[in-house]
């Protein structure tokens, strides 16, 4: 039963307010998710901003085009600093994603720390080595490119 962590950092040429406004809006999740994942929010009447205790339900095709319902909860949040989403229902045995933003002299450092455990024991470990960790890299690479387009260098 292995446990994995994925780390990603990106410097964004924007203010802390601009970055927080973007990442704290659940509606922006679709913008930063690769199109082939067919991401759709299922939660009706979702507010414009996240809050602790918020439950977000969505449909996504994370691997091999297989549709998956995923439910996450925003478990921790500090305005203009960080938030954590944890899977409540979905494909992983454990999914804990920290979104951290820190102001820099010029711009914002955005860090993601994803702690996860695939399902199916040793089969999940093999799937991680062959597929999952590479897919996470692709997803966050895509997200990084979209963020660069949304917040171009000034």
CORSULVEN-V338019 format. One record per residue. N is the residue number from 1. RES is the residue in one letter. SS is DSSP state (~ for helix, > for strand, _ for the rest). OMEGA is omega as a letter, one per 30 degrees, with the letter a starting at -180 (999 if undefined). D_FIRST is the distance of its C-alpha to the first C-alpha in Angstrom with 1 decimal. Layout:
N_RES_SS_OMEGA_D_FIRST ; N_RES_SS_OMEGA_D_FIRST
//
This chain:
1_X___a_0.0 ; 2_X___a_3.8 ; 3_X___a_6.8 ; 4_X_>_l_10.1 ; 5_X_>_l_13.7 ; 6_X_>_a_16.8 ; 7_X_>_l_20.2 ; 8_X_>_l_23.6 ; 9_X_>_l_27.1 ; 10_X_>_l_30.4 ; 11_X_>_a_33.9 ; 12_X_>_a_36.0 ; 13_X___a_39.8 ; 14_X___l_40.4 ; 15_X___l_40.8 ; 16_X_~_l_38.2 ; 17_X_~_a_39.9 ; 18_X_~_a_39.7 ; 19_X_~_l_36.1 ; 20_X_~_l_35.2 ; 21_X_~_a_37.4 ; 22_X_~_a_35.6 ; 23_X_~_a_31.9 ; 24_X___l_32.5 ; 25_X___a_34.0 ; 26_X_~_a_31.6 ; 27_X_~_a_34.1 ; 28_X_~_l_33.4 ; 29_X_~_a_29.8 ; 30_X___a_31.3 ; 31_X___a_33.4 ; 32_X___l_30.4 ; 33_X___l_28.3 ; 34_X___a_29.0 ; 35_X_~_a_31.5 ; 36_X_~_l_29.7 ; 37_X_~_l_26.9 ; 38_X___a_29.7 ; 39_X___l_28.6 ; 40_X_>_l_30.6 ; 41_X_>_a_30.6 ; 42_X___a_31.1 ; 43_X___l_31.9 ; 44_X___l_35.7 ; 45_X___a_37.9 ; 46_X___l_35.2 ; 47_X___a_36.9 ; 48_X___a_37.6 ; 49_X___l_35.4 ; 50_X___l_32.0 ; 51_X___l_31.9 ; 52_X___a_29.5 ; 53_X___l_28.4 ; 54_X___l_29.2 ; 55_X_>_l_27.3 ; 56_X_>_l_27.3 ; 57_X_>_l_26.7 ; 58_X_>_l_26.9 ; 59_X_>_a_26.5 ; 60_X_>_l_25.0 ; 61_X___a_24.2 ; 62_X___a_21.3 ; 63_X___l_20.5 ; 64_X___l_23.0 ; 65_X___a_25.4 ; 66_X___a_23.6 ; 67_X___a_24.8 ; 68_X_>_l_22.3 ; 69_X_>_a_23.4 ; 70_X_>_l_21.7 ; 71_X_>_l_22.6 ; 72_X_>_l_22.2 ; 73_X_>_l_23.7 ; 74_X_>_a_25.4 ; 75_X_>_l_24.2 ; 76_X_>_l_26.0 ; 77_X_>_l_29.0 ; 78_X_>_a_31.8 ; 79_X___l_34.6 ; 80_X___a_35.0 ; 81_X___a_32.1 ; 82_X_>_l_28.6 ; 83_X_>_a_26.7 ; 84_X_>_l_23.1 ; 85_X_>_l_21.9 ; 86_X_>_l_18.9 ; 87_X_>_l_17.9 ; 88_X_>_l_19.0 ; 89_X_>_l_19.0 ; 90_X___a_17.6 ; 91_X___a_15.3 ; 92_X_>_l_12.2 ; 93_X_>_l_9.9 ; 94_X_>_l_11.1 ; 95_X_>_a_14.1 ; 96_X_>_a_16.3 ; 97_X_>_l_19.2 ; 98_X_>_l_21.8 ; 99_X_>_a_25.2 ; 100_X_>_l_27.4 ; 101_X_>_a_31.0 ; 102_X_>_l_33.3 ; 103_X_>_l_37.0 ; 104_X_>_l_38.3 ; 105_X___l_41.9 ; 106_X___l_42.0 ; 107_X_>_a_39.3 ; 108_X_>_l_35.8 ; 109_X_>_l_32.5 ; 110_X_>_l_29.8 ; 111_X_>_l_26.2 ; 112_X_>_l_23.0 ; 113_X_>_l_19.7 ; 114_X_>_l_16.9 ; 115_X_>_a_13.5 ; 116_X_>_l_11.1 ; 117_X_>_l_7.7 ; 118_X_>_l_8.5 ; 119_X___l_8.8 ; 120_X___l_8.6 ; 121_X_~_a_5.2 ; 122_X_~_l_6.6 ; 123_X_~_l_9.7 ; 124_X_~_l_8.5 ; 125_X_~_l_7.6 ; 126_X_~_l_11.1 ; 127_X_~_l_12.6 ; 128_X_~_a_11.8 ; 129_X_~_a_13.5 ; 130_X_~_a_16.3 ; 131_X_~_a_17.0 ; 132_X_~_a_15.2 ; 133_X_~_l_15.9 ; 134_X_~_l_19.3 ; 135_X_~_l_20.1 ; 136_X_~_l_19.3 ; 137_X_~_a_21.8 ; 138_X_~_a_24.3 ; 139_X_~_a_24.2 ; 140_X_~_l_24.7 ; 141_X_~_l_27.3 ; 142_X_~_a_29.2 ; 143_X_~_l_29.0 ; 144_X_~_l_30.4 ; 145_X_~_l_33.3 ; 146_X_~_l_34.1 ; 147_X_~_l_34.2 ; 148_X_~_l_36.6 ; 149_X_~_a_38.8 ; 150_X_~_l_38.9 ; 151_X___a_39.5 ; 152_X___l_41.6 ; 153_X___a_42.8 ; 154_X___999_46.1
//
